[in-house]
Amino acid sequence: MFDKTTKMAAVLKGHPKAKEVLESFGLQCSTCSGAKHESIELGATNHGLDVNELLTHLNALFDEPPGK
């Protein structure tokens, strides 16, 4: 599970579909050099997003059955 302090790079490594979720919010973290240093909270704030909504979608990935 991810929390507000999780770095974006760790999110990308933490689940194979995390990139899709981030991109659905307009975040291009996989090509951003700041992903190593920027937390989910900072990334959301910098892009005018609701951090709790983003976290809900990212953490929902762990509720999906494998292969979905």
N, C-alpha and C positions, 0 to 999 in steps of 0.2 A: 504494500500500500504506500501511496505517496502522501506527503504532507506539504504545507506551505514552504518549508525550508529545503525541500528536495531540489537539487540542481537540475536544470533542464537536460543536461547531458545524461544524468542518471535516469531521468524519465525515459529518454530515448532508448537506453540500454535495458530498462526495467520491464518493458513489455513490447512485443513485436508490433502491436497496433498503436502504440503511443504516438508515433509520427502522424498517423492518420487523424487522431483526435486533435493533436496540436494544430495541424493544418486546417481542420474544420473550424477552428477558432481564428484562423488567419495568421497563425504563428509558424514561421519557417525556421524553427530551431535547429533542424538538421544541417542547415547551411550557415548558421550564425556562429561567429567566433565567441560570442558572449555566453553560449549555452553551458560552457564549463563553469562559469562563475555566477550565472544568474539563476536565482531560485524561481520556483513556480510563482510565488507571490510577487516577486519583483517583475517577472516577465508579464504577468497578468496586469499589474498596475501600469507598467510602461506602455502597454497596448490598450489600455482603457477597458480591460475585461474584468469580470467578476471572478475573483480567485476561487471562491467556493463552488461556483458553477463549473469552472474548469476542473477542479479537483474531483467533483462528483463524476464527471465524464471520464476522467483518467482512471479513477479507482473502480469505476464500473467495469473496466476491462478485466479485472480480476474475478468478476462474477460470471463472466462468459465461459461456457464449456470450451475445452480445447478444440481447435480446429474450426471455430465459428468465426 
